[in-house]
Amino acid sequence: MLPIFDLLKQANAMRPWLVEIRRSIHKNPEPGLEEYKTADLIEKHLSGLDIEYERNGTAIVGVVRGTGHGKTVALRADMDALPIQEENEVEYKSQRPGFMHACGHDAHSAILLGAAKLFSGMRSSFAGNIKLFFQPAEESTGGAENMIKDGCLENPRVDHVLGLHVQPYLPVGKIEIKKGAVNGSSTSLHIFVRGKSCHAAYPEQGIDAIMIAGHLITALHSLVSHYVSPLESAVLSIGCINGGSRSNILADEVSMVATLRTSSNSIRDMLVEKVKALADGISAGFGGTAQVNVEYGYIALINDDRVVDIVVDSARQLLGLDSVAWKEKPSMGVEDFSYFARERPSAFYNLGCGNSARGIAAAPHSPRFDIDEDCLPIGVAMQAAAALSLLQQ
């Protein structure tokens, strides 16, 4: 196996190639499940590197086989762009009106191709396999779960998965990582409260759905504070409410839509049951009824502690002892790498791409999001070093 500094040296040598790929993808942003040009570009490079792969729609799974039997480690990159109009005036500005790579998936794809190139040149230096997951639709329908259903974790069976996300609040040369919960789960709750309509002058003849909904809202906002440990993370927000038609008629139905974010799937399940119980009990207490429809989004992303330790050790060897920042709290934003982490011991970390001196600091999903492209070879070396360490465990 190559010494760890040789990995960084080789990655730095391919910087112009990485930048060209990243900018080509950036100029041609494509939304989830429409990443056809991006997938075509990836196919071209994998073929040029003599890497075997399979494509299903826009999802691509490549395999670099080492010598002899061993573990299989997968590296994942998402590919889709966002429906945002880019405001950056750069030579590689999005050429598709209304869309841009505002979350760095162009960088993720370039980094994974760089790792593919590095591993393709050192097949005789490691035992086992490196799988390459080029994933569509992270921002929309959850491409990770679909790839898993299609068998990406099998043949050969994957032992670990590594993923990263560029972050401009971190300077180039640093990573951020956390053990345990990294990102929250997302659940939509569609709540319907039903009563009985009547004239407002004779409220005893009806059942006021708005009044019931008011009591229910107050109770729902007490759930997290009373049923979730302060050492855990959860938030329940009611973002939409509709009911009634005229001021002198009691409403017979109120609909509400809430979003529930939690740092663990078990907390999510507990709170969903509490919401249902409150809705039924409060409504029944006033003579009405309630219905709660649950729409489950992404699950919580939980890192494996041992895999995190390997990523941290790789970063400190490559980038220095002070290169690792520990994330204190999980984000309540979602990330569908969570499905890979549910199936296999995995680690997901943030890669510094910020440069305040050059004004590269805009947050992801901003129309002015950009990266310092010096992060690209660092991402390649990081993924390669951690993957090689996992192969030897």
C-alpha positions as CSV (number, residue, x, y, z in Angstrom):
1,M,0.0,0.0,0.0
2,L,1.2,3.5,-0.8
3,P,2.4,5.6,2.2
4,I,-0.3,8.1,3.2
5,F,1.7,11.1,2.0
6,D,2.1,9.6,-1.4
7,L,-1.7,9.5,-1.6
8,L,-1.9,13.2,-1.1
9,K,1.0,13.8,-3.5
10,Q,-0.8,11.9,-6.2
11,A,-4.1,13.6,-5.5
12,N,-2.5,17.0,-5.7
13,A,-0.9,16.1,-9.0
14,M,-4.4,15.5,-10.5
15,R,-5.8,18.8,-9.3
16,P,-6.1,20.3,-12.9
17,W,-8.0,17.2,-14.0
18,L,-10.3,17.4,-10.9
19,V,-11.0,21.1,-11.5
20,E,-11.9,20.4,-15.1
21,I,-14.3,17.7,-14.1
22,R,-15.9,19.7,-11.3
23,R,-16.4,22.8,-13.6
24,S,-17.8,20.8,-16.4
25,I,-20.4,19.3,-14.0
26,H,-21.0,22.7,-12.5
27,K,-21.8,24.3,-15.9
28,N,-24.4,21.6,-16.6
29,P,-26.5,21.2,-13.4
30,E,-29.2,18.5,-13.5
31,P,-31.9,17.8,-10.9
32,G,-32.6,14.5,-9.2
33,L,-33.1,11.5,-11.6
34,E,-32.2,13.7,-14.6
35,E,-28.4,13.6,-14.2
36,Y,-28.0,12.2,-17.7
37,K,-25.1,14.3,-18.9
38,T,-23.4,13.9,-15.5
39,A,-23.7,10.2,-15.6
40,D,-22.5,10.1,-19.2
41,L,-19.4,12.1,-18.1
42,I,-18.8,9.7,-15.2
43,E,-19.2,6.7,-17.6
44,K,-16.6,8.1,-20.0
45,H,-14.0,8.5,-17.2
46,L,-14.6,5.1,-15.7
47,S,-14.3,3.5,-19.1
48,G,-11.0,5.4,-19.7
49,L,-9.7,4.2,-16.3
50,D,-10.7,0.6,-17.2
51,I,-13.0,0.4,-14.2
52,E,-16.0,-2.0,-14.4
53,Y,-19.3,-0.4,-13.7
54,E,-23.1,-0.8,-14.0
55,R,-25.5,2.0,-14.7
56,N,-29.2,2.0,-13.8
57,G,-30.9,5.1,-14.9
58,T,-28.5,7.8,-13.7
59,A,-27.1,5.7,-10.8
60,I,-23.7,4.2,-11.4
61,V,-21.9,1.6,-9.3
62,G,-18.2,1.0,-10.2
63,V,-15.8,-1.6,-8.7
64,V,-12.0,-1.4,-8.5
65,R,-10.8,-4.9,-7.6
66,G,-7.5,-5.3,-5.7
67,T,-5.4,-8.4,-5.6
68,G,-6.7,-11.3,-3.5
69,H,-9.6,-11.6,-1.2
70,G,-10.5,-8.9,1.3
71,K,-13.0,-6.5,2.5
72,T,-15.1,-4.2,0.3
73,V,-15.3,-0.5,1.1
74,A,-17.7,1.8,-0.8
75,L,-17.2,5.5,-1.5
76,R,-20.3,7.6,-2.2
77,A,-20.9,10.8,-4.1
78,D,-24.3,12.5,-4.8
79,M,-24.7,14.1,-8.3
80,D,-27.9,16.2,-8.4
81,A,-28.2,20.0,-8.5
82,L,-30.8,22.4,-7.0
83,P,-33.5,24.6,-8.6
84,I,-31.6,27.8,-7.8
85,Q,-30.5,30.6,-10.1
86,E,-26.7,31.1,-9.7
87,E,-25.5,34.6,-8.9
88,N,-21.8,33.9,-9.0
89,E,-20.0,35.6,-12.0
90,V,-17.4,33.0,-12.7
91,E,-16.2,31.3,-15.9
92,Y,-17.8,28.0,-14.9
93,K,-21.2,29.6,-14.0
94,S,-24.2,27.4,-14.5
95,Q,-25.4,27.4,-18.1
96,R,-28.8,26.2,-17.2
97,P,-31.2,28.9,-16.1
98,G,-32.9,28.3,-12.8
99,F,-30.5,25.5,-11.7
100,M,-27.1,25.3,-10.1
101,H,-24.8,23.1,-8.0
102,A,-25.5,25.0,-4.8
103,C,-24.7,22.1,-2.5
104,G,-21.4,20.9,-3.8
105,H,-22.4,17.7,-5.5
106,D,-20.3,18.6,-8.5
107,A,-17.3,18.6,-6.1
108,H,-18.4,15.3,-4.6
109,S,-18.6,13.7,-8.0
110,A,-15.2,15.0,-9.0
111,I,-13.6,13.8,-5.8
112,L,-15.1,10.3,-6.3
113,L,-13.7,10.2,-9.8
114,G,-10.4,11.2,-8.5
115,A,-10.5,8.4,-5.9
116,A,-11.4,6.0,-8.8
117,K,-8.4,7.2,-10.8
118,L,-6.1,6.8,-7.8
119,F,-7.3,3.3,-7.0
120,S,-7.2,2.2,-10.6
121,G,-3.5,2.9,-10.6
122,M,-2.8,0.9,-7.5
123,R,-4.8,-2.2,-7.9
124,S,-1.8,-4.4,-7.1
125,S,-1.2,-2.6,-3.9
126,F,-4.3,-3.6,-1.9
127,A,-6.4,-6.7,-1.2
128,G,-10.2,-6.4,-1.4
129,N,-12.4,-4.1,-3.4
130,I,-13.3,-0.4,-3.7
131,K,-16.9,0.3,-4.8
132,L,-17.9,3.6,-6.2
133,F,-21.4,4.9,-5.7
134,F,-22.4,7.8,-7.9
135,Q,-25.9,8.5,-6.5
136,P,-28.7,10.5,-8.0
137,A,-31.5,12.4,-6.2
138,E,-30.1,13.2,-2.8
139,E,-32.0,16.5,-2.8
140,S,-35.3,15.0,-3.8
141,T,-36.5,11.4,-3.8
142,G,-33.7,9.7,-1.9
143,G,-31.5,8.0,-4.4
144,A,-29.5,6.1,-1.8
145,E,-32.4,4.0,-0.7
146,N,-33.2,3.1,-4.3
147,M,-29.6,2.1,-5.0
148,I,-29.6,-0.2,-1.9
149,K,-32.9,-1.8,-3.1
150,D,-31.2,-2.4,-6.5
151,G,-28.4,-4.3,-4.8
152,C,-25.4,-1.8,-4.7
153,L,-24.3,-3.2,-1.3
154,E,-23.9,-6.7,-2.7
155,N,-21.8,-8.6,-5.2
156,P,-19.3,-8.0,-3.8
157,R,-20.8,-7.4,-0.4
158,V,-19.9,-4.0,1.1
159,D,-18.4,-3.9,4.6
160,H,-18.2,-0.1,5.1
161,V,-19.3,3.1,3.3
162,L,-17.6,6.5,3.4
163,G,-19.2,9.8,2.4
164,L,-18.3,13.4,2.6
165,H,-19.9,16.8,2.1
166,V,-18.0,20.1,1.3
167,Q,-18.7,22.9,3.8
168,P,-17.6,26.5,3.3
169,Y,-17.7,27.3,7.0
170,L,-14.7,25.1,7.3
171,P,-11.4,26.3,5.7
172,V,-9.6,24.1,3.2
173,G,-7.4,21.6,5.0
174,K,-9.9,20.8,7.8
175,I,-12.6,18.2,8.2
176,E,-15.5,18.1,10.7
177,I,-16.9,14.9,12.0
178,K,-19.1,13.5,14.8
179,K,-19.7,10.2,16.4
180,G,-23.3,8.9,16.7
181,A,-26.1,11.1,15.3
182,V,-24.9,13.4,12.6
183,N,-28.2,14.4,10.8
184,G,-31.8,14.2,11.8
185,S,-34.7,12.3,10.5
186,S,-37.5,14.2,8.7
187,T,-41.2,13.3,9.0
188,S,-44.3,15.2,7.8
189,L,-47.5,15.0,9.9
190,H,-50.8,15.8,8.2
191,I,-53.3,16.3,11.0
192,F,-57.1,16.5,10.4
193,V,-59.4,17.6,13.2
194,R,-63.1,17.1,12.5
195,G,-66.1,18.5,14.4
196,K,-69.6,19.6,13.4
197,S,-70.5,22.8,11.7
198,C,-73.2,25.1,13.1
199,H,-74.1,28.8,13.3
200,A,-71.7,30.7,15.6
201,A,-74.7,32.1,17.5
202,Y,-75.6,28.6,18.7
203,P,-72.2,26.9,19.4
204,E,-73.9,24.2,21.6
205,Q,-75.4,22.7,18.4
206,G,-72.0,22.0,16.9
207,I,-68.4,20.9,17.6
208,D,-65.8,23.6,17.0
209,A,-62.9,22.1,15.0
210,I,-60.9,25.4,15.3
211,M,-61.2,25.4,19.1
212,I,-60.1,21.7,19.2
213,A,-57.2,22.5,16.9
214,G,-56.1,25.3,19.2
215,H,-55.9,23.0,22.2
216,L,-54.1,20.5,20.1
217,I,-51.5,23.0,18.9
218,T,-50.7,24.0,22.5
219,A,-50.3,20.3,23.5
220,L,-48.1,19.4,20.5
221,H,-45.7,22.2,21.3
222,S,-45.2,20.7,24.7
223,L,-44.2,17.2,23.4
224,V,-40.5,17.7,22.9
225,S,-39.9,19.5,26.1
226,H,-41.7,16.9,28.2
227,Y,-40.9,13.6,26.4
228,V,-37.4,14.1,24.9
229,S,-34.3,14.2,27.0
230,P,-32.5,17.5,26.9
231,L,-29.4,15.5,25.8
232,E,-31.2,14.5,22.6
233,S,-32.4,16.7,19.7
234,A,-35.9,17.0,18.3
235,V,-38.1,19.8,16.9
236,L,-41.8,19.8,16.0
237,S,-43.0,22.7,14.0
238,I,-46.5,23.4,12.6
239,G,-46.0,25.2,9.4
240,C,-49.5,25.2,7.9
241,I,-53.1,25.4,9.2
242,N,-56.4,25.7,7.4
243,G,-60.0,25.8,8.6
244,G,-63.2,27.6,8.4
245,S,-65.0,29.6,5.7
246,R,-66.9,32.4,7.5
247,S,-66.7,34.3,10.7
248,N,-70.2,33.3,11.9
249,I,-70.0,29.6,11.1
250,L,-68.1,27.1,13.3
251,A,-65.7,25.1,11.2
252,D,-66.3,21.4,10.9
253,E,-62.7,20.6,9.8
254,V,-59.2,22.0,10.4
255,S,-56.1,20.6,8.6
256,M,-52.6,21.1,9.8
257,V,-49.2,20.1,8.5
258,A,-46.2,19.7,10.8
259,T,-42.6,18.7,10.3
260,L,-40.8,16.6,12.9
261,R,-37.1,16.4,13.0
262,T,-35.3,14.1,15.4
263,S,-31.7,12.9,16.1
264,S,-32.8,9.2,16.3
265,N,-35.4,7.1,14.6
266,S,-36.5,5.7,18.0
267,I,-37.3,9.3,19.2
268,R,-39.1,9.9,15.9
269,D,-41.3,6.8,16.4
270,M,-42.1,7.7,20.0
271,L,-43.1,11.2,19.1
272,V,-45.3,10.1,16.2
273,E,-47.2,7.9,18.6
274,K,-47.6,10.8,21.1
275,V,-48.9,13.0,18.3
276,K,-51.5,10.4,17.4
277,A,-52.6,9.9,21.0
278,L,-52.9,13.6,21.6
279,A,-54.9,14.2,18.5
280,D,-57.3,11.4,19.3
281,G,-57.6,12.2,23.0
282,I,-58.1,16.0,22.7
283,S,-60.5,15.7,19.8
284,A,-62.6,13.0,21.6
285,G,-62.6,15.1,24.7
286,F,-64.5,17.9,22.9
287,G,-66.7,15.5,20.9
288,G,-64.7,15.5,17.7
289,T,-62.4,13.1,15.9
290,A,-58.9,13.3,14.5
291,Q,-56.8,11.6,11.9
292,V,-53.0,11.8,11.6
293,N,-51.3,10.8,8.3
294,V,-47.6,10.2,8.6
295,E,-45.2,10.8,5.7
296,Y,-41.8,9.5,6.5
297,G,-38.8,11.3,4.9
298,Y,-35.2,10.5,5.4
299,I,-34.0,8.6,8.5
300,A,-31.4,9.9,11.0
301,L,-27.8,9.5,9.9
302,I,-25.8,7.7,12.6
303,N,-22.1,7.3,12.3
304,D,-20.2,4.3,13.5
305,D,-17.7,5.2,16.2
306,R,-15.0,2.9,15.0
307,V,-15.2,4.1,11.4
308,V,-15.1,7.7,12.6
309,D,-11.9,6.9,14.5
310,I,-10.3,5.7,11.2
311,V,-11.4,8.8,9.3
312,V,-10.0,11.0,12.1
313,D,-6.7,9.1,12.1
314,S,-6.4,9.4,8.3
315,A,-7.1,13.2,8.5
316,R,-4.4,13.7,11.2
317,Q,-1.8,11.8,9.2
318,L,-2.6,13.6,6.0
319,L,-3.4,17.1,7.1
320,G,-2.0,17.5,10.6
321,L,-3.0,17.0,14.2
322,D,-5.2,20.1,14.2
323,S,-7.0,19.3,11.1
324,V,-10.1,17.7,12.8
325,A,-13.0,19.7,14.2
326,W,-15.5,17.8,16.2
327,K,-19.1,18.6,15.5
328,E,-20.9,19.1,18.8
329,K,-24.5,18.7,17.9
330,P,-26.3,16.9,15.1
331,S,-27.9,18.9,12.3
332,M,-31.6,18.7,11.9
333,G,-31.1,19.0,8.2
334,V,-31.4,15.6,6.4
335,E,-28.9,13.6,4.4
336,D,-29.8,10.3,2.6
337,F,-26.4,8.8,3.2
338,S,-28.3,7.8,6.3
339,Y,-29.6,4.7,4.4
340,F,-26.1,3.5,3.7
341,A,-25.2,4.1,7.4
342,R,-28.2,2.1,8.5
343,E,-27.1,-1.0,6.5
344,R,-23.4,-0.9,7.1
345,P,-20.9,0.6,9.6
346,S,-20.2,3.9,8.0
347,A,-18.9,7.4,8.5
348,F,-20.0,10.7,6.9
349,Y,-17.9,13.9,7.4
350,N,-17.6,17.5,6.3
351,L,-14.7,18.6,4.1
352,G,-13.5,22.2,4.4
353,C,-14.0,24.1,1.1
354,G,-14.1,27.7,2.5
355,N,-11.7,30.5,1.9
356,S,-12.8,33.7,3.6
357,A,-9.9,35.7,2.0
358,R,-11.4,35.0,-1.4
359,G,-15.0,35.5,-0.3
360,I,-15.8,31.8,-0.5
361,A,-18.1,31.5,2.5
362,A,-21.7,31.3,1.2
363,A,-23.8,28.5,2.8
364,P,-25.0,25.5,0.8
365,H,-28.3,26.1,-1.0
366,S,-27.3,29.8,-1.5
367,P,-27.2,31.3,-5.0
368,R,-23.7,32.4,-4.3
369,F,-22.4,29.0,-3.0
370,D,-18.9,28.1,-4.3
371,I,-15.9,26.2,-3.2
372,D,-12.1,26.7,-3.0
373,E,-11.1,24.0,-5.5
374,D,-8.0,23.2,-3.4
375,C,-10.3,21.0,-1.4
376,L,-10.7,18.5,-4.3
377,P,-7.4,16.7,-4.0
378,I,-7.7,16.7,-0.3
379,G,-11.1,15.0,-0.6
380,V,-9.6,12.4,-2.9
381,A,-6.7,11.7,-0.5
382,M,-9.0,11.5,2.5
383,Q,-11.4,9.1,1.0
384,A,-8.5,6.9,-0.3
385,A,-6.6,6.9,3.0
386,A,-9.7,6.0,5.1
387,A,-10.8,3.4,2.6
388,L,-7.4,1.7,2.6
389,S,-7.3,1.7,6.4
390,L,-10.7,0.1,6.5
391,L,-9.6,-2.6,4.0
392,Q,-6.9,-3.6,6.5
393,Q,-9.1,-3.8,9.6
